Amino acid sequence: MKPAVFLLRATALLLSLGCALPALASDARVERGKYLVNSVGACHDCHTPWKDGPNGPEPDMSRMLSGHPESLTLPPPPKLPEGPWIAAWATSNTAIAGPWGISYTANLTPDADTGLGKWTVENFKDTIRNGRRMGRGRELLPPMPWPAFRNMTDEDLEAIFAYLQSIPAIRNQVPEPVPPAGAGQ
């Protein structure tokens, strides 16, 4: 084989492998994100609405990570008794009331209008690191464990974001949080 032909073939092979390597890295990043979301992140516990299943409450995976259902209007939360109790949960596991008011879990799907579809990875990392929406907006409310998650590596947060961008987009406008009674007076 002539050296020029060999050089052209070798260059073509290397270029084709080079194009495949970022895709493999991206696939690995998405898989790492899926692992983190489904294990240590426990994101489904709050961000996936729960339903009654054959063995009791279970995540409704048809609404995976879509947050508090926009169609689920809740009555005022119950008054908690005196003592060590601090919060009340809705049966959907997506609305939590406590001294901070009522928090509703966010839509983490890549829906452009109601989820994370317009977010960048930097917006996501800033939110987790600073405990504020997009790093500068309203505070993230309990029970979101952002003080623990902010200690995750950039690589892990980037993997989580890559996975969240890879799941089906679900249009679901989550209500804004409700401040506690008497707040702002």
C-alpha positions as CSV (number, residue, x, y, z in Angstrom):
1,M,0.0,0.0,0.0
2,K,1.3,3.4,-0.9
3,P,2.1,5.7,2.1
4,A,-0.3,8.4,0.9
5,V,-3.2,5.9,0.7
6,F,-2.3,4.4,4.1
7,L,-2.2,7.9,5.6
8,L,-5.6,8.8,4.2
9,R,-7.2,5.6,5.5
10,A,-5.6,5.9,8.9
11,T,-6.7,9.6,9.1
12,A,-10.3,8.6,8.1
13,L,-10.3,5.8,10.7
14,L,-9.0,8.1,13.5
15,L,-11.5,10.9,12.6
16,S,-14.4,8.4,12.7
17,L,-13.2,7.1,16.1
18,G,-12.8,10.7,17.3
19,C,-16.4,11.4,16.4
20,A,-17.6,8.3,18.2
21,L,-15.7,9.0,21.4
22,P,-17.7,12.0,22.5
23,A,-20.9,10.1,21.9
24,L,-19.6,7.2,24.1
25,A,-18.6,9.7,26.8
26,S,-22.0,11.3,26.5
27,D,-23.7,7.9,26.8
28,A,-21.6,7.1,29.9
29,R,-22.5,10.5,31.4
30,V,-26.2,9.9,30.9
31,E,-25.9,6.4,32.4
32,R,-24.0,7.8,35.4
33,G,-26.7,10.5,35.8
34,K,-29.4,7.8,35.7
35,Y,-27.6,5.9,38.4
36,L,-27.3,8.9,40.6
37,V,-31.0,10.0,40.1
38,N,-32.3,6.5,40.8
39,S,-30.0,5.8,43.8
40,V,-28.3,8.3,46.1
41,G,-30.3,11.2,44.7
42,A,-33.6,9.5,45.4
43,C,-35.2,12.1,43.0
44,H,-38.2,9.9,42.3
45,D,-39.2,10.0,46.0
46,C,-40.4,13.6,45.7
47,H,-40.3,14.6,42.0
48,T,-42.3,11.7,40.6
49,P,-46.0,11.8,41.7
50,W,-47.1,8.8,43.6
51,K,-50.2,6.7,42.9
52,D,-51.9,3.7,44.6
53,G,-50.4,0.5,43.3
54,P,-51.1,-3.1,44.0
55,N,-48.8,-3.1,47.0
56,G,-49.6,0.4,48.3
57,P,-48.2,3.8,47.2
58,E,-45.6,3.8,44.4
59,P,-44.1,6.3,41.9
60,D,-46.2,6.8,38.8
61,M,-43.5,6.3,36.2
62,S,-45.8,7.6,33.4
63,R,-45.2,11.0,35.0
64,M,-41.6,10.4,35.9
65,L,-39.9,13.4,37.5
66,S,-42.6,15.8,36.4
67,G,-43.1,17.3,39.8
68,H,-46.4,18.2,41.6
69,P,-49.3,17.5,39.1
70,E,-50.8,20.8,37.9
71,S,-54.2,19.1,38.0
72,L,-53.9,18.3,41.7
73,T,-55.4,21.2,43.7
74,L,-54.9,20.6,47.4
75,P,-57.0,21.9,50.3
76,P,-55.2,23.8,53.0
77,P,-52.7,21.6,54.9
78,P,-53.8,20.2,58.3
79,K,-52.8,22.0,61.4
80,L,-50.1,20.1,63.1
81,P,-50.3,19.3,66.7
82,E,-48.0,20.8,69.3
83,G,-44.8,18.7,69.7
84,P,-42.1,17.4,67.5
85,W,-44.1,17.2,64.3
86,I,-42.9,19.7,61.6
87,A,-44.5,18.8,58.3
88,A,-47.4,17.3,56.4
89,W,-47.1,15.5,53.1
90,A,-49.7,15.1,50.3
91,T,-50.4,11.6,49.2
92,S,-48.8,12.4,45.8
93,N,-45.6,13.0,47.8
94,T,-45.1,16.1,45.7
95,A,-46.4,18.8,48.1
96,I,-45.0,19.4,51.6
97,A,-46.3,21.9,54.2
98,G,-44.3,23.1,57.1
99,P,-43.2,26.3,58.9
100,W,-41.8,27.5,55.5
101,G,-45.2,27.3,53.9
102,I,-46.1,24.8,51.1
103,S,-43.5,23.6,48.7
104,Y,-44.2,21.8,45.5
105,T,-41.7,19.6,43.8
106,A,-40.3,20.9,40.5
107,N,-40.7,19.5,37.1
108,L,-37.3,18.0,36.2
109,T,-38.2,16.9,32.7
110,P,-36.8,18.7,29.7
111,D,-40.1,20.4,28.8
112,A,-39.1,23.8,27.5
113,D,-42.0,25.7,29.1
114,T,-42.6,23.9,32.4
115,G,-39.4,22.0,33.1
116,L,-35.7,22.2,32.7
117,G,-35.7,22.4,28.9
118,K,-34.4,25.9,28.6
119,W,-31.9,25.5,31.4
120,T,-28.1,25.1,30.9
121,V,-25.9,22.8,32.9
122,E,-24.5,25.9,34.5
123,N,-28.1,27.0,35.6
124,F,-28.5,23.5,37.1
125,K,-25.2,23.5,39.0
126,D,-25.8,27.1,40.2
127,T,-29.2,26.0,41.6
128,I,-27.8,23.1,43.5
129,R,-24.7,24.9,44.7
130,N,-26.5,28.0,45.9
131,G,-30.0,26.7,46.9
132,R,-31.7,29.2,44.7
133,R,-33.5,28.7,41.4
134,M,-31.0,29.2,38.6
135,G,-28.5,30.2,41.3
136,R,-30.1,33.6,42.0
137,G,-33.9,33.3,42.1
138,R,-36.2,32.1,44.9
139,E,-34.9,29.8,47.6
140,L,-35.2,26.0,47.2
141,L,-37.5,24.9,50.0
142,P,-37.6,21.8,52.3
143,P,-37.4,19.0,51.9
144,M,-35.0,19.5,48.9
145,P,-31.7,18.4,50.4
146,W,-29.6,20.9,48.3
147,P,-27.2,21.5,51.3
148,A,-26.0,17.9,50.9
149,F,-26.3,17.8,47.1
150,R,-24.2,21.0,46.7
151,N,-21.2,18.8,47.8
152,M,-21.5,16.6,44.7
153,T,-18.7,16.9,42.1
154,D,-19.2,19.0,39.0
155,E,-19.0,15.7,37.0
156,D,-21.8,14.2,39.0
157,L,-24.1,17.2,38.7
158,E,-23.3,17.4,34.9
159,A,-24.2,13.7,34.7
160,I,-27.5,14.2,36.5
161,F,-28.3,17.1,34.2
162,A,-27.4,15.1,31.1
163,Y,-29.8,12.3,32.3
164,L,-32.6,14.7,33.0
165,Q,-32.2,16.2,29.5
166,S,-32.5,12.7,28.0
167,I,-35.8,11.6,29.6
168,P,-39.2,12.3,28.0
169,A,-40.4,15.9,28.4
170,I,-43.7,16.2,30.3
171,R,-45.7,19.4,30.1
172,N,-46.7,20.0,33.8
173,Q,-46.9,23.5,35.3
174,V,-46.1,23.1,39.0
175,P,-47.6,25.7,41.3
176,E,-45.5,28.3,43.0
177,P,-44.7,27.8,46.6
178,V,-47.1,29.2,49.2
179,P,-45.6,31.3,52.0
180,P,-46.5,30.5,55.6
181,A,-49.6,32.2,57.0
182,G,-48.7,35.7,58.1
183,A,-45.6,36.0,56.0
184,G,-44.9,39.4,54.5
185,Q,-47.3,41.2,56.8
